[in-house]
Amino acid sequence: MTIRIVQYLDLTAFAPTAAIAQSEGKASTKDTVVYGTGSAFIHRYQNYFVNETKTRDNNKYGFMPFSTTGSISNLNGDNSLLSITFPNIPVAMRLLEQGNGNRLSRLTLSTVWLNEDLEETTKAYSEYYIGIGSTVSETTIELRFRSAMDSVGSQFPSRRLTRALVGLLPMNADLYLQ
């Protein structure tokens, strides 16, 4: 059995100013790059179906070759790091420039399993990240992200720490959920 996955990348990049975003938006948007509000650009790409535009949740995702490295999730839910590597091509360079070097961009990375007919299954997992920087070489562009939530996984219900949950607050960092 062969395991096949497709990853959908929703990257909201913020230009330094709304005026710069508007001028870049007129020159470079296409059907998978949407000019958002203010100084935001929304880039949508998938990395499996070559030269195809896929529709998912009423959004179009164009093909862009990219790979992800780092922890996608872990049991601790801590502030994990993720790197996305693109080839150094004009489209990827534009993504970097529109996002001000990938500073404070927002990323939703959805991983979807495919069946033998290359159709999406119900198995899907989405993670949320914040951009922290980038690296450019002659052949690649690497965008670095950290998880948007620290010490809480995306599937964990949000709760406030109260005495009912943890008892008396200790003098050190040892908390025990009851």
C-alpha positions in Angstrom: 0.0 0.0 0.0 1.3 3.4 -1.0 0.6 6.4 1.3 -0.1 9.6 -0.6 -0.7 13.0 0.9 -1.3 16.5 -0.4 -0.5 19.5 1.6 -2.6 22.7 1.2 -0.8 25.9 2.2 -2.8 29.0 3.1 -0.3 31.8 3.8 -1.4 35.3 4.7 1.5 37.6 4.1 1.5 41.2 5.3 3.3 43.9 3.2 5.0 46.7 5.2 2.2 49.1 4.2 -1.2 49.0 2.5 0.0 51.2 -0.3 2.8 48.8 -1.1 0.4 45.9 -1.0 -2.0 47.6 -3.4 0.7 48.3 -5.9 2.1 44.8 -5.7 -1.3 43.3 -5.8 -2.2 45.0 -9.1 1.0 43.7 -10.6 1.2 40.2 -9.4 -2.1 38.6 -8.2 -3.5 35.6 -10.0 -6.3 33.2 -9.2 -4.6 31.6 -6.2 -3.2 34.8 -4.7 -5.9 37.1 -3.3 -5.4 40.7 -2.2 -6.9 40.8 1.3 -7.8 43.7 3.4 -5.2 46.4 4.3 -1.7 45.1 3.6 -2.5 41.4 3.4 -2.0 38.9 0.6 -3.4 35.4 0.8 -1.4 32.8 -1.1 -2.9 29.3 -1.6 -0.9 26.4 -3.0 -0.9 22.6 -3.0 2.1 20.4 -3.6 0.9 17.2 -5.2 -1.1 17.8 -8.3 1.4 19.2 -10.9 0.1 22.0 -13.1 -3.4 21.7 -11.7 -5.5 24.1 -9.7 -7.5 22.3 -7.0 -10.6 23.6 -5.2 -10.9 23.0 -1.4 -13.4 24.7 0.9 -14.4 27.0 -2.0 -10.8 28.2 -2.4 -8.5 27.6 -5.4 -5.1 26.2 -4.7 -2.5 26.3 -7.5 0.5 24.0 -7.7 3.7 25.1 -6.2 6.5 22.6 -5.4 7.3 22.9 -1.7 8.4 20.6 1.1 7.9 20.8 4.8 10.4 19.8 7.5 10.2 19.9 11.2 7.6 18.6 13.6 4.1 18.9 12.3 2.7 18.0 15.8 3.9 16.5 19.0 2.4 15.2 22.2 3.6 18.1 24.3 2.0 20.7 22.0 4.9 23.0 22.6 6.1 25.8 20.4 7.3 23.6 17.5 9.2 24.9 14.5 8.4 24.2 10.8 10.3 25.1 7.7 8.8 25.2 4.2 11.2 25.1 1.3 10.4 26.4 -2.1 12.6 26.4 -5.2 14.1 29.9 -5.9 11.7 30.9 -8.6 10.0 34.2 -9.3 6.6 33.2 -7.8 8.3 32.1 -4.5 10.4 35.2 -4.4 7.3 37.3 -4.8 5.7 35.4 -1.9 8.7 36.3 0.2 8.7 40.0 -0.8 5.0 40.5 -0.3 5.3 39.0 3.2 8.1 41.4 4.3 10.6 38.5 4.7 8.0 36.2 6.2 7.7 38.3 9.4 4.5 37.7 11.2 2.8 36.0 8.3 0.1 33.5 9.2 0.1 29.9 7.9 -2.5 27.2 7.8 -1.0 23.9 6.6 -3.5 21.2 5.9 -2.3 17.7 5.3 -4.8 15.5 3.5 -4.5 11.7 2.8 -5.4 10.5 -0.7 -6.9 7.2 -1.7 -5.7 4.9 -4.6 -7.8 7.0 -7.1 -6.0 10.2 -5.9 -9.2 11.5 -4.3 -9.2 13.1 -0.9 -10.2 11.0 2.1 -11.7 12.2 5.3 -8.3 12.0 7.0 -7.1 15.6 7.3 -5.0 17.5 9.8 -4.5 21.3 10.0 -1.9 23.2 11.9 -1.5 26.9 12.4 1.8 28.8 12.4 3.3 32.3 12.6 6.2 33.4 10.4 9.5 34.1 12.1 11.8 34.7 9.1 13.3 33.3 6.0 16.5 32.2 4.3 17.4 32.6 0.6 20.0 30.7 -1.3 20.8 30.4 -5.0 18.5 27.4 -5.4 15.9 27.5 -2.5 13.8 29.8 -0.4 13.1 28.6 3.2 10.3 30.1 5.2 10.5 29.4 9.0 7.5 29.3 11.3 6.7 28.5 14.9 3.4 27.1 16.1 0.7 29.7 16.8 -0.1 28.2 20.2 2.4 27.4 22.9 1.8 24.3 25.0 -1.7 23.7 23.7 -2.4 21.5 20.7 -5.0 22.6 18.1 -7.4 19.9 19.2 -7.2 20.7 22.9 -10.2 22.4 24.5 -9.3 25.8 25.8 -9.6 26.2 29.6 -8.6 28.8 32.2 -6.5 27.7 35.1 -8.7 27.8 38.1 -8.4 26.2 41.6 -11.1 23.8 40.6 -8.8 22.5 37.8 -5.4 22.5 39.5 -6.0 23.0 43.2 -3.9 25.4 45.1 -1.3 27.0 42.9 2.1 25.7 43.8 5.3 27.8 44.3 7.0 26.0 41.4 5.8 25.1 37.9 4.2 21.8 38.8 0.5 21.9 37.9 -1.7 18.8 38.1 -5.0 18.7 36.3 -7.7 17.1 38.4 
